[in-house]
């Protein structure tokens, strides 16, 4: 059975639920729920397993804080013996408008401390990531307040559509490959 590791980035704790910075958790929660699985506590993360047509998706939400995600990612990659190309990290992205998603096969951390820690733990920038645009609608010096805030009422319909689409993207990535999935994903606009 082909195995894939899906990592949703976020911060543990009720006070961070459904914030911009925790969109990775929300995406893997939706993927797991859609596929009738549940999370349970594991080492360094909450873990759920989803099986779809001969493929196993190990979904994790690190129990470490966002900036220390690398340790959990490395542990689960080693434990499950998942190669880099079958790792998918789902993360918020300030540089992308709310209307966009971006799938990449690798690249820089773009100033995201969660990605920075994963790069340090893995020793490479070359692992797939799905960036969920959250926009940059904040005043200078208020970035932390923005990423730790919840969604505005008028943003929720777009956020819900994007979360649903992310479940499709995860499946497509595993079944048809990153190249075709990137071509489809990176041209989407949610309005």
Secondary structure, DSSP 8 states (H G I E B T S, - for coil): -EEEEEEE----SGGGTTBGGGHHHHHHHHHHHHTT---EEETTEEEEEEEETTEEEEEEEESS-GGGHHHHHHHHHHHHT--GGGEEEEEEETTS-TT-EEEESS---TT-HHHHHHHHHHT-S-SEEEEEE----S-TT-HHHHHTSB--GGGHHHHHHHHHHHHHHHHHHHHH-HHHHHHHHTT----
